[in-house]
């Protein structure tokens, strides 16, 4: 790969610049709004027509999306931590353990960190990991509560014996 020139939305040109240096500048946030690129410094075309530059711009856009998603997940986790298990899994108060399991697996499948691409930002991976572990802990709490023995019913209090007239003890007289 050779050097490229890039032009931003204001018309400023940077180049010739190596693709590796361009990658470093983009990932560091030093370049934004790249509109066109050129291989010779004269004929500028849209970024999409220069594959090596288009790939770098697309990766940067995905990193930005990953940052936004990580922030969203962190906010969701913060809100869920203050809710009951029924609210976390969006279930009615009368939900069975099987309903909890179904809801847990639905959410766990969506928020498991392993479903992220290998090159996902570490912040996004940590956000998914935190939410996944919170869901797992909440499910474990539900399972423990369902296995706890039901509180024993208090033994019935025996009714008082009916009052009977007590017979006076026989009197003995000394003669």
GINOR-V111388 format. One line per field, one symbol per residue. burial: 1 if it has 24 or more other ideal C-beta (glycine too) atoms within 12 Angstrom, else 0. Layout:
burial->???
This chain:
burial->0001111000000110101001101100001001111110000100100101110110010010010011001001100100001001101000000001001100110010100100011011101111110110011001000000000000000000000000000000000
